[in-house]
Amino acid sequence: MATLRHSRNLRPIEESEVAPERLRVFGGVIVLFLVVLLARLWYLQILQGDRFREEARANSARPFRAVAPRGAIEDVRGRALVTNRAQFSVFVVPPDLPKDEEKRARVFLDLAGILEMTPEALQANLKTNKVSASDPIPVAEGVSMKILSRIAENRMRLPGVTAQAEPVRHYPLGKFFAAHLLGTIGPINPAEIARKENLDLGYRPGDFIGKSGVERQYDRLLNGKEGGTWYEVDARGRRQRQLRVQDPITGAGLRLCLDKDVQAAAEQAMGDQHGAAVAIDPRNGRVLAMVSRPTFDPNLFARRPLLAREYKALMDPRANHPLQNRAISSPQPPGSTFKIITATAGLATGALGPHSTDYCRGGIPMGGRIKRCHARHGGVTLETAIAASCDVFFYHAGRRIGPTPLAHWAEQFGLGRRTGIDLPSERGGTVPSPAWKAVMAPKFGNPDTRWYPGDTANMAIGQGDLQTTPLQIAQAAGAIGNGGVIYKPRVLEQAVSADQKVLYQMKPEVLQKVPISQENLRLVAQGMRSVVHGGRGTSRRARLAGITVAGKSGSAETRGGGPTHAWFMCYAPYEKPTIAICVFLETRGRGLHGGSDAAPIARTMMAAHFNVPDRAAD
């Protein structure tokens, strides 16, 4: 009963008393929400406004890439060898194309007609040169003003099509000037673009990269930094306005050691003869000239694509490998130019002396046969044997020296290995020896690994398995003239960035010194002087008025006893040389001779170097 009485005393809660409490809670929630909202808006618009505006702009911005020009290349005196010139290219911008497949096909059909190519060829270019879904795709390069005008006139019918000027590599003298040394560029291939160093340089599919010569060797310097123009686009991908422009940075300019005058003289003197000519400075290893024949026009490779008929012509066996740099990549038996090495080895080992003599009857018996000389020289000394190029004297000298010491002294002059020149694709040649033959003969299918006296005789006169490059022989000639120093040959003199910072400066590098006395070198040098100026010399056509020249000619037999190749090595002036040269001429059906065929080319190069008339002295 007490519980019932208590219940009767309770007063019910009125709704009017609950409502204000609910309103206060609800109001607090609303105020809190508004505070959070205002704080977020303040954060987005005030604190982070600039950043988000940039991100929004970036989301609606589309870059149009500007390719950087490659650095120019010039000769040692600053004369242009490789430059860039502007060309107009046509691009397709995928996001700007109609979304409707039928309309897009119509654009491609109209564009193919304007570019005067088949729709299939246009589609092939689109597929080959595509980088991403949004990057512009080059479909035609080097288009004419007529085509540019037609594209402009049909602009409304060609959405997603644009034209832009871009740099193209230009070799002003084409195939007539140092094509192998300067090199080529070409579209980057998948293997090249996968290399980290090329990715670091910013290369992308469709870009041009150095493929040979200086263009390849110093691609990292010549390659510039791309720029571009950023456009704001609408929801349909159409350009609305230009946002910003970043200018491309041109690659570093290269100044070569090459002397344009000497190079031009060599090019002209070589004419259409096949072979090579190299000139170096024996005081430091600078490469003054380098010619290889047959040659090619590097401008062919600076455009896309290389036409099939042009490529076929270059690859035709009848063209005799015009892309090969014979100065460094085609070792051949050096013929009698090697007798300089044999003479040096004989003096160094004691097999020969300053008063050594011999008697030439036109040949010597060897292995049941007569090993012949090219003439009957009668009595000869070391000097006259070099001057007259007497094989008999050097057959006997080689026998006394022995094959292994002879190979050793050839290596002392840098033969049998690459010189280290700053050009790609150099080959080192071969210096044979008994140990070499024991290993290599079976690899060439010859089970007979014995070394015969005939092998030594052949090697002593620069024949047999001995193989050298013209650059190596020029280097050896220079070493005789400079006191026995072998310098590393260098093509690049200096590299300078677009903002005129020196990135590289050539410094002479000594590879080795030939361990022979100056007196013995003088004896060999005297023989070389007599080659050109002596009464019994084989190379009087190398004489140059007012300049004393030391040289050595050679006529190298081809395998199978065919017509001979021609060699000539020299340095000048005799007293203190500033140039060393090697000229090599391949036979093309007739026997060639170093003294009559190769020596005049060297004389022309020397005349250009000394800036004197190209006239043989009496």
SULFEN-V512330 format. One record per residue. N is the residue number from 0. RES is the residue in three letters. PHI is phi in radians with two decimals (NA if undefined). D_CENTER is the distance of its C-alpha to the mean C-alpha in whole Angstrom. Layout:
N RES PHI D_CENTER
N RES PHI D_CENTER
This chain:
0 MET NA 116
1 ALA -1.08 115
2 THR -1.10 111
3 LEU -1.16 112
4 ARG -1.15 114
5 HIS -1.14 110
6 SER -1.11 109
7 ARG -1.22 111
8 ASN -1.46 110
9 LEU -1.28 106
10 ARG -1.85 105
11 PRO -1.13 102
12 ILE -1.40 99
13 GLU -1.40 99
14 GLU -1.10 96
15 SER -1.14 96
16 GLU -1.46 95
17 VAL -1.44 92
18 ALA -0.99 90
19 PRO -1.06 89
20 GLU -1.17 88
21 ARG -1.16 86
22 LEU -1.10 85
23 ARG -1.13 84
24 VAL -1.14 81
25 PHE -1.11 80
26 GLY -1.11 79
27 GLY -1.10 78
28 VAL -1.11 75
29 ILE -1.11 74
30 VAL -1.10 74
31 LEU -1.08 72
32 PHE -1.07 70
33 LEU -1.13 69
34 VAL -1.11 68
35 VAL -1.09 66
36 LEU -1.09 65
37 LEU -1.11 65
38 ALA -1.14 63
39 ARG -1.16 60
40 LEU -1.09 60
41 TRP -1.10 60
42 TYR -1.15 57
43 LEU -1.25 55
44 GLN -1.61 56
45 ILE -1.70 56
46 LEU -1.21 54
47 GLN -1.93 51
48 GLY -1.02 51
49 ASP -1.09 48
50 ARG -1.13 46
51 PHE -1.22 48
52 ARG -1.12 47
53 GLU -1.13 44
54 GLU -1.15 43
55 ALA -1.13 45
56 ARG -1.16 43
57 ALA -1.13 40
58 ASN -1.14 42
59 SER -1.81 42
60 ALA -1.74 39
61 ARG -2.30 36
62 PRO -1.45 32
63 PHE -2.08 30
64 ARG -1.19 27
65 ALA -2.01 25
66 VAL -1.22 21
67 ALA -1.40 20
68 PRO -1.14 18
69 ARG -1.26 14
70 GLY -1.13 14
71 ALA -1.33 14
72 ILE -2.16 12
73 GLU -2.34 15
74 ASP -1.46 15
75 VAL -1.11 18
76 ARG -1.77 21
77 GLY 1.50 20
78 ARG -1.55 19
79 ALA -1.13 17
80 LEU -2.03 14
81 VAL -2.38 13
82 THR -2.31 16
83 ASN -2.18 17
84 ARG -2.40 21
85 ALA -1.43 23
86 GLN -2.43 24
87 PHE -1.70 27
88 SER -2.13 26
89 VAL -1.80 29
90 PHE -2.14 30
91 VAL -1.91 32
92 VAL -1.81 34
93 PRO -0.91 36
94 PRO -1.12 38
95 ASP -1.56 39
96 LEU -1.29 40
97 PRO -1.01 44
98 LYS -1.33 45
99 ASP -1.21 47
100 GLU -1.09 45
101 GLU -1.17 47
102 LYS -1.18 46
103 ARG -1.15 42
104 ALA -1.10 42
105 ARG -1.17 44
106 VAL -1.06 41
107 PHE -1.12 38
108 LEU -1.17 40
109 ASP -1.13 41
110 LEU -1.14 37
111 ALA -1.03 36
112 GLY -1.14 38
113 ILE -1.16 37
114 LEU -1.40 33
115 GLU 1.03 35
116 MET -2.36 33
117 THR -1.32 35
118 PRO -0.98 36
119 GLU -1.15 35
120 ALA -1.14 31
121 LEU -1.11 32
122 GLN -1.10 33
123 ALA -1.13 30
124 ASN -1.13 27
125 LEU -1.07 30
126 LYS -1.25 29
127 THR -1.19 25
128 ASN -1.69 25
129 LYS -1.18 27
130 VAL -1.83 27
131 SER -2.62 30
132 ALA -1.25 34
133 SER -2.05 34
134 ASP -1.22 30
135 PRO -1.03 30
136 ILE -1.95 28
137 PRO -1.25 26
138 VAL -2.07 28
139 ALA -2.74 27
140 GLU -2.11 24
141 GLY 1.11 25
142 VAL -1.31 28
143 SER -1.41 31
144 MET -1.10 33
145 LYS -1.06 36
146 ILE -1.18 35
147 LEU -1.04 34
148 SER -1.12 38
149 ARG -1.15 39
150 ILE -1.13 38
151 ALA -1.12 40
152 GLU -1.16 43
153 ASN -1.84 43
154 ARG -0.98 42
155 MET -1.20 45
156 ARG -1.58 44
157 LEU -2.19 41
158 PRO -1.09 41
159 GLY 1.53 38
160 VAL -2.02 36
161 THR -2.54 34
162 ALA -2.19 31
163 GLN -2.61 29
164 ALA -1.35 27
165 GLU -2.57 23
166 PRO -1.35 20
167 VAL -2.29 18
168 ARG -1.20 14
169 HIS -2.37 15
170 TYR -1.93 14
171 PRO -0.97 17
172 LEU -1.73 17
173 GLY 0.93 15
174 LYS -1.29 15
175 PHE -1.62 17
176 PHE -2.66 14
177 ALA 0.85 11
178 ALA -1.05 10
179 HIS -1.24 8
180 LEU -1.25 6
181 LEU -1.17 6
182 GLY 1.60 5
183 THR -2.35 7
184 ILE -2.10 9
185 GLY -2.96 12
186 PRO -1.03 15
187 ILE -1.16 15
188 ASN -1.78 17
189 PRO -0.99 19
190 ALA -1.14 18
191 GLU -1.21 15
192 ILE -1.25 18
193 ALA -1.35 20
194 ARG -1.28 18
195 LYS -1.02 20
196 GLU -1.11 17
197 ASN -1.34 16
198 LEU -1.12 20
199 ASP -1.12 20
200 LEU -1.43 17
201 GLY 1.54 20
202 TYR -1.21 18
203 ARG -2.34 20
204 PRO -0.93 21
205 GLY 1.63 20
206 ASP -1.26 17
207 PHE -1.63 14
208 ILE -2.38 11
209 GLY -1.10 7
210 LYS -1.96 6
211 SER -2.70 4
212 GLY 1.02 2
213 VAL -1.04 3
214 GLU -1.00 5
215 ARG -1.48 4
216 GLN -1.02 5
217 TYR -2.02 7
218 ASP -1.03 8
219 ARG -1.10 12
220 LEU -1.51 12
221 LEU -1.25 11
222 ASN -1.20 13
223 GLY -1.59 17
224 LYS -1.92 20
225 GLU -1.15 22
226 GLY -2.16 26
227 GLY 2.96 28
228 THR -2.13 32
229 TRP -1.80 35
230 TYR -2.03 38
231 GLU -1.47 41
232 VAL -2.11 42
233 ASP -1.52 46
234 ALA -1.11 47
235 ARG -1.60 46
236 GLY 1.49 42
237 ARG -1.49 43
238 ARG -1.17 41
239 GLN -1.89 44
240 ARG -2.78 42
241 GLN -1.42 39
242 LEU -1.66 39
243 ARG -2.80 36
244 VAL -2.25 33
245 GLN -2.06 30
246 ASP -1.21 28
247 PRO -1.20 24
248 ILE -1.88 22
249 THR -1.11 19
250 GLY -1.15 16
251 ALA -1.14 15
252 GLY -1.47 15
253 LEU -1.96 13
254 ARG -1.88 14
255 LEU -1.57 13
256 CYS -1.30 15
257 LEU -1.00 14
258 ASP -1.78 18
259 LYS -1.02 18
260 ASP -1.18 21
261 VAL -1.16 20
262 GLN -1.09 17
263 ALA -1.09 19
264 ALA -1.10 22
265 ALA -1.15 20
266 GLU -1.03 19
267 GLN -1.18 22
268 ALA -1.19 24
269 MET -1.20 22
270 GLY 0.96 23
271 ASP -1.75 23
272 GLN -1.25 23
273 HIS -1.58 21
274 GLY 2.63 19
275 ALA -2.72 17
276 ALA -2.47 18
277 VAL -2.31 16
278 ALA -2.25 18
279 ILE -2.25 18
280 ASP -1.60 21
281 PRO -1.22 23
282 ARG -1.48 24
283 ASN -2.72 21
284 GLY 1.61 18
285 ARG -1.11 16
286 VAL -1.51 14
287 LEU -1.55 16
288 ALA -2.79 15
289 MET -2.70 13
290 VAL -2.11 14
291 SER -2.36 14
292 ARG -2.27 17
293 PRO -1.21 17
294 THR -2.19 15
295 PHE -2.65 14
296 ASP -1.74 14
297 PRO -1.13 12
298 ASN -1.09 14
299 LEU -1.06 16
300 PHE -1.56 13
301 ALA -1.52 14
302 ARG -2.23 17
303 ARG -2.20 19
304 PRO -1.65 20
305 LEU -1.26 18
306 LEU -1.09 22
307 ALA -1.04 23
308 ARG -1.18 24
309 GLU -1.24 21
310 TYR -1.11 19
311 LYS -1.09 22
312 ALA -1.13 22
313 LEU -1.22 18
314 MET -1.54 19
315 ASP -1.06 22
316 PRO -0.97 23
317 ARG -1.20 25
318 ALA -1.36 21
319 ASN 1.10 20
320 HIS 1.00 17
321 PRO -1.19 15
322 LEU -1.44 12
323 GLN -1.42 12
324 ASN -1.48 10
325 ARG -1.18 14
326 ALA -1.19 13
327 ILE -2.31 12
328 SER -2.06 12
329 SER -2.32 16
330 PRO -1.10 19
331 GLN -2.46 22
332 PRO -1.01 25
333 PRO -1.42 25
334 GLY 1.05 29
335 SER -1.23 31
336 THR -1.07 28
337 PHE -1.24 29
338 LYS -1.06 32
339 ILE -1.11 31
340 ILE -1.19 31
341 THR -1.08 34
342 ALA -1.10 36
343 THR -1.10 34
344 ALA -1.10 35
345 GLY -1.11 39
346 LEU -1.17 39
347 ALA -1.19 38
348 THR -1.58 40
349 GLY 1.55 43
350 ALA -1.20 43
351 LEU -2.22 43
352 GLY -2.40 44
353 PRO -1.07 45
354 HIS -1.96 48
355 SER -1.12 46
356 THR -2.35 47
357 ASP -2.76 48
358 TYR -2.28 49
359 CYS -1.82 47
360 ARG -1.80 49
361 GLY 1.76 46
362 GLY 2.88 46
363 ILE -2.34 47
364 PRO -1.28 48
365 MET -2.75 46
366 GLY 1.08 47
367 GLY 1.38 50
368 ARG -2.31 47
369 ILE -1.77 47
370 LYS -1.51 43
371 ARG -1.53 43
372 CYS -1.82 41
373 HIS -1.37 40
374 ALA -2.79 43
375 ARG -1.72 47
376 HIS -1.60 46
377 GLY 1.19 49
378 GLY -1.28 49
379 VAL -2.36 46
380 THR -1.82 45
381 LEU -1.00 42
382 GLU -1.13 41
383 THR -1.29 42
384 ALA -1.16 41
385 ILE -1.17 37
386 ALA -1.08 38
387 ALA -1.56 39
388 SER 1.02 37
389 CYS -1.34 40
390 ASP -1.14 39
391 VAL -1.02 43
392 PHE -0.96 42
393 PHE -1.46 39
394 TYR -1.03 40
395 HIS -1.12 43
396 ALA -1.09 41
397 GLY -1.07 39
398 ARG -1.10 42
399 ARG -1.25 43
400 ILE -1.23 40
401 GLY 1.67 40
402 PRO -1.17 36
403 THR -1.21 36
404 PRO -1.08 36
405 LEU -1.12 34
406 ALA -1.11 31
407 HIS -1.05 31
408 TRP -1.29 31
409 ALA -1.09 28
410 GLU -1.17 26
411 GLN -1.11 28
412 PHE -1.61 25
413 GLY 1.56 22
414 LEU -1.36 22
415 GLY 1.50 22
416 ARG -2.62 19
417 ARG -1.15 16
418 THR -1.31 16
419 GLY 1.55 13
420 ILE -0.99 11
421 ASP -1.45 8
422 LEU -2.47 5
423 PRO -1.37 6
424 SER 1.23 8
425 GLU -1.31 11
426 ARG -2.02 14
427 GLY -1.60 17
428 GLY 1.37 20
429 THR -2.44 23
430 VAL -2.02 26
431 PRO -1.34 30
432 SER -2.79 33
433 PRO -0.99 36
434 ALA -1.15 35
435 TRP -1.09 31
436 LYS -1.14 33
437 ALA -1.06 36
438 VAL -1.54 33
439 MET -1.53 31
440 ALA -0.96 33
441 PRO -1.09 35
442 LYS -1.19 31
443 PHE -1.67 31
444 GLY 1.45 35
445 ASN -1.87 36
446 PRO -1.28 39
447 ASP -1.50 40
448 THR -1.71 39
449 ARG -1.29 41
450 TRP -1.72 39
451 TYR -1.84 41
452 PRO -0.97 42
453 GLY -1.12 40
454 ASP -1.13 37
455 THR -1.15 37
456 ALA -1.08 38
457 ASN -1.08 35
458 MET -1.12 33
459 ALA -1.09 34
460 ILE -1.93 33
461 GLY 1.39 30
462 GLN -2.06 31
463 GLY 1.31 31
464 ASP -1.50 29
465 LEU -1.15 27
466 GLN -2.45 23
467 THR -2.41 21
468 THR -1.80 18
469 PRO -0.97 18
470 LEU -1.09 16
471 GLN -1.11 19
472 ILE -1.23 21
473 ALA -1.09 20
474 GLN -1.12 20
475 ALA -1.15 24
476 ALA -1.06 25
477 GLY -1.09 24
478 ALA -1.17 26
479 ILE -1.11 29
480 GLY -1.34 29
481 ASN -1.73 29
482 GLY 1.66 31
483 GLY 1.75 29
484 VAL -1.73 26
485 ILE -1.78 23
486 TYR -1.67 20
487 LYS -1.25 17
488 PRO -1.23 15
489 ARG -2.26 13
490 VAL -1.68 10
491 LEU -1.52 11
492 GLU -1.58 15
493 GLN -2.76 16
494 ALA -2.17 15
495 VAL -2.23 18
496 SER -1.27 19
497 ALA -1.09 21
498 ASP -1.70 24
499 GLN 1.20 23
500 LYS -1.59 23
501 VAL -1.34 21
502 LEU -1.62 19
503 TYR -2.70 17
504 GLN -2.36 18
505 MET -1.11 17
506 LYS -2.23 20
507 PRO -0.98 21
508 GLU -2.21 21
509 VAL -1.45 23
510 LEU -1.42 22
511 GLN -2.96 25
512 LYS -2.08 28
513 VAL -1.19 30
514 PRO -1.37 33
515 ILE -2.42 35
516 SER -1.19 38
517 GLN -1.12 37
518 GLU -1.12 40
519 ASN -1.17 38
520 LEU -1.09 35
521 ARG -1.12 37
522 LEU -1.10 39
523 VAL -1.16 36
524 ALA -1.08 34
525 GLN -1.08 38
526 GLY -1.09 37
527 MET -1.18 34
528 ARG -1.11 36
529 SER -1.22 38
530 VAL -0.99 36
531 VAL -1.66 35
532 HIS -1.89 38
533 GLY -1.40 41
534 GLY -1.14 43
535 ARG -1.81 42
536 GLY -1.19 39
537 THR -1.58 36
538 SER -2.28 34
539 ARG -1.15 36
540 ARG -1.31 34
541 ALA -1.57 31
542 ARG -1.10 34
543 LEU -2.30 34
544 ALA -0.97 37
545 GLY 1.46 37
546 ILE -2.19 34
547 THR -1.54 35
548 VAL -2.02 32
549 ALA -1.96 32
550 GLY -2.62 30
551 LYS -2.74 30
552 SER -1.67 30
553 GLY -2.75 30
554 SER -2.20 30
555 ALA -1.69 29
556 GLU -1.23 31
557 THR -1.58 30
558 ARG -1.10 31
559 GLY 1.57 34
560 GLY 1.29 35
561 GLY -1.35 33
562 PRO -1.03 32
563 THR -1.53 31
564 HIS -1.39 27
565 ALA -2.07 27
566 TRP -2.25 25
567 PHE -2.65 26
568 MET -2.12 25
569 CYS -2.85 27
570 TYR -2.53 27
571 ALA -2.83 29
572 PRO -1.17 31
573 TYR -0.98 33
574 GLU -1.24 35
575 LYS -2.67 32
576 PRO -1.19 28
577 THR -2.09 26
578 ILE -2.59 23
579 ALA -2.25 23
580 ILE -2.30 21
581 CYS -2.35 21
582 VAL -2.08 21
583 PHE -2.22 21
584 LEU -2.14 23
585 GLU -1.44 24
586 THR -1.18 27
587 ARG -2.28 28
588 GLY 1.92 31
589 ARG -2.26 33
590 GLY -1.20 33
591 LEU -1.90 30
592 HIS -2.27 31
593 GLY -1.01 29
594 GLY -1.20 32
595 SER -1.70 33
596 ASP -1.80 29
597 ALA -1.56 26
598 ALA -1.03 28
599 PRO -1.07 29
600 ILE -1.15 25
601 ALA -1.09 25
602 ARG -1.07 28
603 THR -1.08 26
604 MET -1.15 23
605 MET -1.12 26
606 ALA -1.05 28
607 ALA -1.17 25
608 HIS -1.13 25
609 PHE -1.58 28
610 ASN 0.98 29
611 VAL -2.20 32
612 PRO -1.05 33
613 ASP -1.41 31
614 ARG -2.36 35
615 ALA -1.18 35
616 ALA -1.32 38
617 ASP -1.27 41
